[in-house]
């Protein structure tokens, strides 16, 4: 039996076969369109020039996005998600799962983690020996944990995840544009060759076959592209679409959804002029994600509500630590609620560990017969972060803070 590293090497070589196949098809399509169609078949010079300009624009964007999707290294959890040496040795010595979970909980208490396993345990990868960040999964093909993993795509020989998801979407979009342009411009000459209106030349085979290949690829990519656009709008990965992420209060398939516009911004960035370019503009670090406030966290002690002290959350989202600058922009750039800020009522006691946050609009909605869908507890140690998002230079518990949160439904 061959050594495992030899088998692994063979697998890595064979994994490039689908990519090589796509590259050969693209190279042939370039030759067939530019040389056989435009140079040898189309008689009108003006038509040739227009076709060649548009073709090369779509070709460049398609190849650029495909290249970025293939060669963008998957993002991995940072060192803070690794167990300290002492805890790691203790974890390996423990045989009881309960004891191992106690070790993981002790290490994970200061990490920005909301999701759990189906049984409520801390998600830990024994292969990579790291605590899994939210939306992070282990890829057996890449043999690593990938941040916000969507799926492993054999056609790009890479994991599609946080680092290259935008490139993957653009790759699908530009491949569709490339195929539909070829099919549309080749169609009239396809008909002429098919009906023998043009002489049988060497170009006939290329033109006929080019139309069939372009149409076939367009139809197959259309469904995949539509599905991933739906996922972007819902802020879900392919894995989360089939298996809802489990939070401490249970599964929630919409747990990471911020609303359609903000879901788009999270993937494509807040600079719209770069949305159509395969350059990195996604928001966040791939390890922390804003989450919806939908239910009470059963692991957090709460206190009763009083209309005296006011706190805040941003668009119904809280995070266990300050987000990056790009994530703060994501939470603060929603213009839809800019003129309708909501106030939140909360009360804090000296010995309490959390404060229960309820939007002022909730009590207002009750009087109007509207249903309140939920509220959430926020750890007191996170109030500084909430004040920071509101723009306060110093956190103060007795000050009204504006919020974009809307936890009531019509």
C-alpha positions as MATLAB code, in Angstrom:
seq = 'XXXXXXXXXXXXXXXXXXXXXXXXXXXXXXXXXXXXXXXXXXXXXXXXXXXXXXXXXXXXXXXXXXXXXXXXXXXXXXXXXXXXXXXXXXXXXXXXXXXXXXXXXXXXXXXXXXXXXXXXXXXXXXXXXXXXXXXXXXXXXXXXXXXXXXXXXXXXXXXXXXXXXXXXXXXXXXXXXXXXXXXXXXXXXXXXXXXXXXXXXXXXXXXXXXXXXXXXXXXXXXXXXXXXXXXXXXXXXXXXXXXXXXXXXXXXXXXXXXXXXXXXXXXXXXXXXXXXXXXXXXXXXXXXXXXXXXXXXXXXXXXXXXXXXXXXXXXXXXXXXXXXXXXXXXXXXXXXXXXXXXXXXXXXXXXXXXXXXXXXXXXXXXXXXXXXXXXXXXXXXXXXXXXXXXXXXXXXXXXXXXXXXXXXXX';
ca = [
       0.000    0.000    0.000;
       1.382    3.384   -0.978;
       2.263    5.840    1.772;
      -0.488    8.275    2.688;
       1.520   11.303    1.547;
       1.908    9.780   -1.928;
      -1.829    9.209   -2.167;
      -2.411   12.735   -0.964;
      -0.082   14.074   -3.642;
      -1.908   12.096   -6.332;
      -5.233   13.433   -5.121;
      -3.966   16.996   -5.339;
      -2.767   16.446   -8.917;
      -6.020   14.797  -10.005;
      -8.032   17.599   -8.382;
      -6.757   19.974  -11.065;
      -8.341   17.964  -13.897;
     -11.717   19.828  -13.798;
      -9.881   23.181  -13.785;
      -7.709   22.112  -16.714;
     -10.829   20.981  -18.591;
     -12.501   24.371  -18.090;
      -9.304   26.142  -19.159;
      -9.111   24.101  -22.379;
     -12.766   24.786  -23.204;
     -12.247   28.517  -22.630;
      -9.103   28.567  -24.788;
     -10.922   26.739  -27.583;
     -13.895   29.106  -27.342;
     -11.529   32.063  -27.672;
      -9.964   30.575  -30.808;
     -13.308   29.581  -32.307;
     -14.922   32.990  -31.718;
     -12.024   35.336  -32.519;
     -10.370   33.445  -35.364;
     -12.986   31.200  -36.955;
     -16.036   33.426  -36.498;
     -14.829   37.014  -36.440;
     -11.835   36.780  -38.769;
     -12.938   34.102  -41.247;
     -16.749   34.129  -41.205;
     -18.125   37.621  -40.497;
     -17.765   39.765  -43.649;
     -18.591   43.205  -42.188;
     -15.598   44.988  -40.611;
     -17.705   47.138  -38.282;
     -19.526   44.114  -36.941;
     -16.207   42.378  -36.318;
     -14.838   45.303  -34.306;
     -17.930   45.644  -32.111;
     -18.075   41.911  -31.456;
     -14.374   41.700  -30.629;
     -14.464   44.622  -28.177;
     -17.452   43.311  -26.226;
     -16.126   39.755  -26.358;
     -12.751   40.696  -24.908;
     -14.319   42.758  -22.115;
     -16.464   39.821  -21.013;
     -13.547   37.423  -21.508;
     -11.203   39.475  -19.302;
     -13.746   39.811  -16.477;
     -14.584   36.114  -16.672;
     -10.960   34.967  -16.555;
     -10.073   37.505  -13.833;
     -12.864   36.404  -11.491;
     -12.167   32.721  -12.207;
      -8.476   33.207  -11.411;
      -9.267   34.981   -8.121;
     -11.704   32.240   -7.112;
      -9.114   29.533   -7.736;
      -6.056   31.141   -6.158;
      -7.547   32.964   -3.163;
      -6.379   31.013   -0.142;
      -9.236   29.947    2.160;
      -9.315   31.962    5.382;
      -8.640   30.010    8.578;
      -9.426   30.720   12.255;
      -6.846   32.907   13.980;
      -4.559   31.760   16.789;
      -6.959   32.951   19.477;
      -9.212   30.010   18.570;
      -6.433   27.531   19.324;
      -6.295   25.960   22.766;
      -3.453   27.168   24.993;
      -0.744   24.560   25.457;
      -1.783   23.646   29.005;
      -5.472   23.351   28.102;
      -4.625   21.383   24.976;
      -2.613   18.835   26.975;
      -5.385   18.566   29.528;
      -7.988   18.170   26.761;
      -6.031   15.315   25.186;
      -5.655   13.549   28.524;
      -9.343   13.729   29.358;
     -11.391   10.746   28.242;
     -14.830   11.945   29.315;
     -16.588   14.213   26.784;
     -18.112   16.200   29.648;
     -14.681   17.100   30.995;
     -13.453   18.026   27.534;
     -16.435   20.306   27.082;
     -15.670   22.045   30.367;
     -12.198   22.813   29.087;
     -13.584   24.125   25.790;
     -16.179   26.267   27.572;
     -13.515   27.793   29.774;
     -11.399   28.729   26.762;
     -14.360   29.826   24.627;
     -15.923   32.157   27.211;
     -13.903   35.105   25.897;
     -14.318   34.226   22.213;
     -17.000   35.691   19.920;
     -19.032   32.493   19.638;
     -22.793   32.195   19.228;
     -23.228   28.861   17.459;
     -23.051   25.397   18.992;
     -23.307   21.801   17.876;
     -26.692   20.126   17.587;
     -26.331   18.951   21.199;
     -25.385   22.413   22.462;
     -21.651   21.697   22.801;
     -18.757   23.944   21.807;
     -17.763   23.254   18.197;
     -14.214   21.912   18.160;
     -12.177   20.455   15.286;
     -10.031   17.551   16.457;
      -8.275   17.494   13.096;
      -7.121   21.138   13.136;
      -7.233   21.352   16.961;
      -9.059   24.680   16.991;
     -12.355   25.909   18.348;
     -14.525   26.585   15.311;
     -15.571   30.176   14.800;
     -19.192   30.876   13.890;
     -19.954   29.611   10.357;
     -16.569   27.876   10.192;
     -16.407   24.255    9.012;
     -13.709   21.699    8.293;
     -13.149   20.857    4.630;
     -11.954   17.297    4.154;
     -10.725   18.035    0.619;
      -8.577   20.999    1.704;
      -7.876   19.395    5.096;
      -8.403   22.646    6.989;
     -11.060   24.655    8.789;
     -12.453   27.344    6.484;
     -14.112   30.538    7.702;
     -17.716   30.931    6.539;
     -17.345   27.840    4.398;
     -19.937   27.522    1.646;
     -18.770   24.407   -0.204;
     -15.758   22.840   -1.865;
     -16.012   23.378   -5.606;
     -14.129   20.899   -7.839;
     -14.406   23.268  -10.825;
     -12.152   25.772   -9.070;
     -10.260   23.193   -6.971;
     -10.752   25.365   -3.926;
     -13.031   25.936   -0.985;
     -15.583   28.664   -1.538;
     -15.784   30.622    1.690;
     -15.283   34.000    3.294;
     -12.111   34.892    1.385;
     -13.431   34.231   -2.140;
     -17.233   34.060   -2.020;
     -17.580   37.405   -3.821;
     -15.167   36.191   -6.515;
     -17.201   33.011   -6.916;
     -20.440   34.954   -7.416;
     -18.745   37.199   -9.988;
     -17.241   34.161  -11.696;
     -20.721   32.710  -12.164;
     -22.093   36.063  -13.326;
     -19.359   36.750  -15.895;
     -19.366   33.188  -17.158;
     -23.081   33.623  -17.867;
     -22.422   36.926  -19.636;
     -19.637   35.285  -21.638;
     -21.835   32.367  -22.681;
     -24.947   34.369  -23.495;
     -22.967   36.873  -25.594;
     -21.328   34.091  -27.592;
     -24.634   32.283  -28.123;
     -26.462   35.469  -29.146;
     -23.860   36.635  -31.664;
     -23.159   33.186  -33.096;
     -26.844   32.329  -33.570;
     -27.345   33.972  -36.968;
     -24.251   32.282  -38.424;
     -25.248   29.010  -36.761;
     -28.556   29.195  -38.685;
     -26.795   30.084  -41.950;
     -24.402   27.165  -41.653;
     -27.220   24.837  -40.604;
     -29.353   25.832  -43.627;
     -26.364   25.771  -46.007;
     -26.550   29.516  -46.711;
     -22.794   29.680  -46.134;
     -20.105   27.549  -47.706;
     -18.853   24.527  -45.867;
     -15.555   25.676  -44.442;
     -13.356   24.736  -41.556;
     -15.224   27.373  -39.508;
     -18.550   25.539  -39.789;
     -17.693   22.942  -37.175;
     -16.395   25.570  -34.723;
     -19.428   27.838  -35.136;
     -21.968   25.025  -34.743;
     -20.218   23.513  -31.763;
     -19.587   26.938  -30.172;
     -23.302   27.695  -30.057;
     -24.183   24.348  -28.459;
     -21.423   24.613  -25.834;
     -22.274   28.224  -24.924;
     -25.997   27.447  -24.617;
     -25.343   24.325  -22.564;
     -23.017   26.088  -20.106;
     -25.381   29.054  -19.795;
     -28.327   26.846  -18.841;
     -26.300   24.870  -16.307;
     -24.764   27.977  -14.687;
     -28.049   29.904  -14.562;
     -29.596   27.687  -11.902;
     -26.426   27.716   -9.775;
     -26.081   31.498  -10.047;
     -29.733   32.045   -9.126;
     -29.392   29.786   -6.103;
     -26.338   31.626   -4.797;
     -27.986   35.007   -5.308;
     -30.827   33.714   -3.130;
     -28.296   32.597   -0.526;
     -26.636   36.027   -0.516;
     -30.002   37.714   -0.024;
     -30.728   35.417    2.928;
     -27.165   35.628    4.314;
     -26.776   31.854    4.340;
     -24.109   29.520    3.123;
     -24.910   26.322    1.239;
     -24.183   24.372    4.427;
     -26.542   26.584    6.455;
     -29.258   26.248    3.816;
     -29.300   22.470    4.342;
     -28.590   22.535    8.090;
     -29.629   25.600   10.071;
     -26.948   26.977   12.423;
     -27.596   26.084   16.047;
     -27.434   28.911   18.550;
     -27.574   28.553   22.304;
     -31.344   28.992   22.139;
     -31.804   26.512   19.280;
     -31.555   26.319   15.462;
     -32.308   29.456   13.479;
     -31.898   29.426    9.700;
     -32.154   33.239    9.628;
     -29.836   33.817   12.576;
     -27.265   35.759   10.538;
     -29.683   37.638    8.284;
     -29.529   41.431    8.629;
     -32.087   42.238    5.954;
     -31.646   42.002    2.197;
     -29.632   45.185    1.614;
     -27.212   44.590    4.484;
     -26.794   40.958    3.502;
     -25.668   42.120    0.057;
     -23.308   44.684    1.588;
     -21.742   42.065    3.860;
     -20.583   40.067    0.818;
     -19.898   42.828   -1.736;
     -18.858   45.666    0.567;
     -20.161   49.175    1.086;
     -18.389   50.697   -1.941;
     -20.724   49.998   -4.808;
     -18.234   51.093   -7.452;
     -16.246   47.925   -6.725;
     -19.135   45.463   -6.624;
     -18.592   44.265  -10.207;
     -14.820   44.011   -9.914;
     -13.125   40.865   -8.557;
     -11.260   42.785   -5.849;
     -11.662   42.122   -2.139;
     -14.342   44.352   -0.596;
     -16.259   41.994    1.732;
     -16.924   43.325    5.232;
     -15.701   41.774    8.466;
     -12.981   39.345    9.412;
     -14.830   36.071    8.767;
     -14.766   35.140   12.460;
     -17.429   37.415   13.937;
     -20.817   38.090   12.378;
     -23.729   40.271   13.501;
     -26.704   38.139   14.516;
     -30.422   38.776   14.776;
     -31.989   39.189   18.221;
     -34.901   36.781   18.246;
     -35.105   34.974   21.573;
     -33.819   35.081   25.108;
     -30.506   33.355   25.636;
     -31.308   30.710   28.284;
     -27.723   30.738   29.553;
     -27.846   34.419   30.497;
     -29.496   35.528   33.789;
     -31.904   38.409   33.326;
     -33.487   41.193   35.324;
     -36.917   42.768   35.075;
     -37.596   45.674   32.787;
     -37.993   49.204   34.090;
     -38.456   52.330   31.940;
     -35.564   54.202   33.526;
     -32.242   53.367   31.941;
     -31.733   53.109   28.219;
     -29.338   50.968   26.251;
     -28.923   50.144   22.596;
     -28.308   47.548   19.939;
     -27.672   48.093   16.288;
     -30.284   46.841   13.878;
     -31.183   44.175   16.373;
     -27.631   42.871   16.436;
     -25.120   42.490   19.223;
     -21.677   40.990   19.249;
     -19.607   39.809   22.168;
     -16.723   42.102   21.282;
     -16.181   45.242   19.193;
     -16.373   44.533   15.494;
     -13.903   45.665   12.921;
     -14.262   49.049   11.250;
     -15.826   47.456    8.172;
     -18.400   45.598   10.290;
     -19.310   48.800   12.115;
     -19.902   50.431    8.745;
     -22.161   47.526    7.834;
     -24.236   48.052   10.962;
     -24.362   51.838   10.711;
     -24.895   52.540    6.996;
     -28.511   51.465    6.661;
     -30.400   54.523    5.465;
     -33.779   52.833    5.666;
     -33.998   53.331    9.417;
     -31.977   56.543    9.570;
     -35.046   58.706   10.199;
     -36.764   56.274   12.546;
     -34.322   55.555   15.372;
     -35.714   53.451   18.195;
     -35.008   53.788   21.886;
     -34.504   50.845   24.206;
     -35.429   50.511   27.870;
     -33.333   48.492   30.243;
     -32.391   48.273   33.868;
     -29.186   47.079   35.477;
     -28.511   46.001   39.019;
     -25.113   46.005   40.661;
     -24.986   42.242   41.123;
     -26.597   41.306   37.782;
     -24.442   39.928   35.002;
     -26.732   40.892   32.121;
     -29.274   43.495   31.182;
     -32.446   42.661   29.279;
     -32.927   44.933   26.304;
     -36.413   45.661   24.960;
     -37.132   48.234   22.284;
     -39.308   51.176   23.235;
     -41.222   50.446   20.056;
     -42.245   47.086   21.507;
     -44.478   48.597   24.196;
     -45.725   51.139   21.667;
     -46.625   48.312   19.291;
     -48.467   46.406   22.017;
     -50.807   49.349   22.446;
     -51.453   49.294   18.723;
     -52.204   45.587   18.650;
     -48.946   44.565   16.968;
     -47.112   41.427   17.943;
     -43.693   41.591   19.605;
     -41.570   38.737   18.332;
     -38.873   38.691   20.990;
     -36.180   40.357   23.012;
     -32.657   39.576   24.016;
     -30.306   39.765   26.979;
     -27.039   41.594   26.595;
     -24.100   40.893   28.944;
     -23.152   43.976   30.954;
     -19.555   43.681   29.851;
     -20.754   44.313   26.289;
     -22.541   47.577   27.060;
     -19.326   49.505   26.405;
     -19.336   48.047   22.901;
     -22.964   49.045   22.359;
     -22.206   52.596   23.470;
     -19.205   52.655   21.170;
     -21.424   51.806   18.172;
     -23.760   54.628   19.137;
     -20.890   57.119   19.004;
     -20.497   57.859   22.708;
     -16.887   58.650   23.645;
     -17.519   57.189   27.088;
     -20.115   54.570   28.046;
     -22.892   55.833   30.312;
     -25.738   53.631   31.489;
     -28.179   56.455   32.182;
     -28.248   58.008   28.748;
     -30.698   57.441   25.903;
     -29.012   55.884   22.902;
     -30.488   55.631   19.471;
     -30.904   52.261   17.862;
     -31.854   50.808   14.500;
     -33.316   47.671   16.071;
     -36.786   46.594   15.044;
     -38.001   43.483   16.831;
     -41.707   43.830   16.165;
     -43.693   42.729   13.144;
     -46.722   44.155   11.466;
];
